[in-house]
Every structure is written in structure tokens, then in C-alpha cells.
Amino acid sequence: MSDLLHLARRTVETHLTSTYRKLGIQRRADLPAAMGTGGAGRRPVTEAGAAS
């Protein structure tokens, strides 16, 4: 995804780290609960992290 948007991988990592810190989570698996979705209705996520 970062290649498509012409962003450095480190830029994406920095923004994700900041977002996770603000949400009080440590990993991607914690994101649905933090967003209040509980994972319901999620589309599968590819290896790169983009929804397919």
C-alpha cells in the first residue's frame, strides 16, 4: 500500500505507532475492539495489511 501512495514504510509505521498509542493498543489485532467494531463485518486482510 505504501508503494501505491508513494510513502516510505517508516512513515506508515510512525503513523500507525502514534495511532495505536492514542487508542491504547499495542497490535493490529487489538484494533477492532478499540474501534468498537469487535471485528464484525470485517473483510479479510492481506499480508500487506490492505483489505481485499
HELIX and SHEET records of a PDB file:
HELIX    1   1 SER A    2  LEU A    5  1                                   4    
HELIX    2   2 ARG A    9  LEU A   23  1                                  15    
HELIX    3   3 ARG A   28  ASP A   30  5                                   3    
HELIX    4   4 LEU A   31  MET A   35  1                                   5    
END                                                                             
